[in-house]
């Protein structure tokens, strides 16, 4: 009986010890919540990596949340008010000034910043930087170049894309076809219909002209510079000369009804779907035309950021570095693998070199990133509002209701007033 009691007592103590250990382990597990605009299907490569990371780090549990792109910024701000902020966000770079000013973002540790600056291209690092402060790890990026229809150019007598804007104007004029009523059926060049189809193109041309759209301190614009005025006047000439119109838009490129447009690399899938086996023979890519200076264009980026109220900041940065560093001898990082499967580009130098980006369409975009020709979209205060304002003035010049100098002076005054409101 004495022996039986000892066995029972030992079992009871063991059970209590096991329960205590389990409870302690449960308390030690940290949950890291990651919010992105990507859906579950798009996130599949990363979700697989999350499970692998959990296996190697028993004290970490990773939870994925998806928010629609159009509602993402507001979702972040609302979640903070409710005290339910995710630990990690994947944010569009131009949202960063507002989020940083609100105290939403945590500054990466010094060692993470050093790693980012060594692992990512300068233009991409710039997309995650505001007033000299680096706020996160760049992920997907989009670059602008001149996309042209090889067949339409050839039919008009050209075997190569334009290198200067004057060449573009003359080539576009010969490509343009109108019906008996004077309506453009095939436009030599197209814009619209979104804000980015005007403003991002304008920024890209400014960089191609060697001028940043905004001053270095982010408190003023360079819209009234001679280069900016000349760019806008040349754009307006395409409208006044009957080469394009507001009803001719970038979607016409996929329909074979437009000769040229400055567009981003992510449009590739639409062209592949539209032209099928003739894609390579139809669509070409070239640098943004300039007046013979160094190549230049614009890129925009998303980046990983950590919430300043997260109770797992150190663990979140450690996880993000792991996700963006190739593991187990694989050529791509987990983030790079996801972007590669989406047909997107990465700002990570190692990932970009290992991605499936050797086709003729993608190479020029990659070269713009690797060479440093692609500069970051300006992360200005209230960037979306500023771009809508600028679009309005650009359209007035296109319509002939304002001169380029007057429109740019008005845009400069209005946007500078907004920039002065930043904390």
C-alpha positions, 0 to 999 in steps of 0.5 A: 500500500505504501508503494502504491501510494508512492506511485500514485503520488508520483503520477499526480506530481508528474501530471501537475508538472506537465500541466504547469509546463504546458501552461507556461509554454502556452504563455510563452507563445507569441502570436504575430499577426500579418496584414496584407492586401494579397488574398489567400491564394496569392499568399500561399507561398508565404503561408507555407513559409509561416508554417515552416517558421513556426516549426523552427520557432515553437514559441511563435504563431503566425496569423494572416489577415487580408484587407482590400487594397482600397480600404487598407490604409483606413483599416490600419488606422481603425484597428489602432483606434480599436486596439487590434492592430496587426504586428506587421503590415505590407503597405504602399509606400505613399501611405507611410508619411501619414502612418509615420506621423501618426506614430503607427510605425516602429523604426527598424533596429539598427542591424535590420536597417544595415541589412536592408541597405545592403540587400536592396537597391537604392531606389527601392530603399528610397521608397521605404524612407521618409525624411531620411528615416527608413521605416521597413523592408521593401517588397513588391515594386512597379517600374514605368517604361515606354511600352510600344506596339511593334506591329503598329510602329512597323506599319508606320515605317519604324523598326525601333522605338523613340529615344526622344520625345520629339521622335515619339511625337512624330512617330505617334502622329504617323501611327494615329488613324481616324475614321471619316468623322475624325474620331481617333480609332488608333491612337499614336499614344495614350494616357488615362483614365486613372490618376496614376496614368497621368501623374506617374507618367509625369513623374517618370518623365521628370526623372527622365529629364533629371529633375525630381518632382519634389524638393529634397526636404519634401516641402516644395515641388519642382513643377514650375521648373523649365523641365516640368513645363516643357514635359507638360507642353509636349504632352498637351501637343499630343492632344492638340495635334490630334494624336490622342484624346481623353477617350483613348486610354491605356486599355487600348494598348491591349486591344491593339488600338494604341501605339505607345504609352508609359506604363508599369511592368505589372501590365504584362499579364494583360498583354499576354492574355490579349496577344497570346502567342503573338505577345513577343512579336507585338509588345516591346519595352524601351526606356522613357524618352528624354532629350539625350540625358541619362536614363530615368524613370519612377518606381513605386513600392510596397514594404513590410512595416511593424506596428509601434504598439506591437508586443512582438516587435523584435520577433516581427523584425526577426521573422521579416528578415527570415522571410526576405532571406533565401533559406535552405539553399533556395535561390529565392527568399519566401517573399521573393518566391511569392512575388515571382509567382505573381509575376511581380518584381522585387527590390531585393537584389538577390531575389531580383537576380534569381527571378524569372525575369529574363524575357524581353518584356521584363528585362528593361524594367529590371535594368532600370532598377538595377542601374539606379535609373528608377527613382522612388515615387515621392513619399510626400505628405498627403501624397494621394491628395496631391496627386489628385490635385496635380492630375486636375491641372494636367488635364486642364492643360491637355484640354487647352483650358490652361497654359502649362506655366499657369497650371504648374504654378497653381499646382505648386501653390496648392500642393505646397500649402498641403505639404506645409501642414505636415507635422 
